[in-house]
Amino acid sequence: MHKLKVGVIGTGNISSAYLNNGTKFDSMEIVACADLDVDRAKAKAEEFGIRGCSVEELLADPEIGMVINLTIPQAHAAVCLQALEAGKHVYVEKPFTVTREEAQQVLELAARKGLLVGSAPDTFLGGGIQTSIKLIEDGWIGTPIGATAFMMSGGHESWHPAPEFYYQKGGGPMFDMGPYYLTAMVAMLGPISRVTGMARASFPERTITSKPKFGQKIQVEVPTHVAGMIEFAAGPIGTLLTSFDVKGGSTLPRIEVYGSAGTLLVPDPNTFGGPIQFKRAGSNEWSDIPLVYPNTDNVRGLGAADLAKAALTGRKARPSGELAYHVLEAMHGFFDAAEQGAHYTMKSTCDKPAPFTLGLHAHSLD
């Protein structure tokens, strides 16, 4: 099977991981990268031995069949629509788009064009979450009852070279990190039926302490401490707490899933591997569970490769646009519920992504 030729738009902080992993999969080959700053694109291209160009040049290249969109959240929808209009499949970094209306436009255009669209995160395809899914589906915890998830941090201004967009529309802890947790929870427990939540911005102004913008002030436009409750269509009830306001650290776990026969401690969904622990009902001890799937190192781009494989073979993509939209709607639902003091009933649904089969090698998809 030939590889789908791929172009990357956006050569910021995350692009190196995609470009480094782009050579490892049998379904895609990253051949070019572009940026509004063409010089930055060409410098990144030279580093990875590919072609650097303008966005317009990349979209006009007939050999490029798919675009990986790594722009800032506010540009996600516009670049996705441009790429689809140019006849290319699209894989976009999280969040899918900023608004539900933008996401619907992307999905509708993709459907009209007969093209695929998918979105990060792809960490749920790693060995950690895939092993967790198998344990749940094989009945280790019995009937799933509920789940808790926590992403507690002090914010990005202490380490990120350009942290402003994390506090602008489309940013905040829920839109930045919520997709990792919600996507993992949907992959394990299925689609969501309704949500509710509370949200606040604890600090209206942040001071950058990282370089090169040390000392600059950020005006916070979005809630930075968000607590959500989730009712899954299959019955379990979940809790998701995301924060950029926890300055003193936290000892809370990442994700726990509770069932009628036991509890599962799930790895950090911002990683591909990580430890898994299981405690059977009535037992006094936790057991370490070995991972039974590959792709446990930093293989960002795995989701893009899966979308490319779907485009080449006709099967359904695991990191699908429908899944991404469902997660986006749930995140907006938390804020709608917080503003209205009510539950938000989900209007979308999605299929649970197909799990990987056992016996795959690293960087394999089928």
Secondary structure by P-SEA (a helix, b strand, c coil): cbbbbbbbcccccaaaaaaaacccccccccccccccaaaaaaaaaaaacbbbbcaaaaaaccccccccccccccaaaaaaaaaaaabbbbbbcccccccaaaaaaaaaaaaaacbbbbbcccccccaaaaaaaaaaaaccccccccbbbbbccccccccccccccccccccccccccaaaaaaaaaacccccccccccccccccbbbbcccccccbbbbbccccbbbbbbbccccccbbbbbbcccccccccccbbbbccccccccccccccbbbbbbbcccccbbbbbcccccccccccaaaaaaaaaaaaccccccccaaaaaaaaaaaaaaaaaaaacbbbbbcccccccccccccccccccc
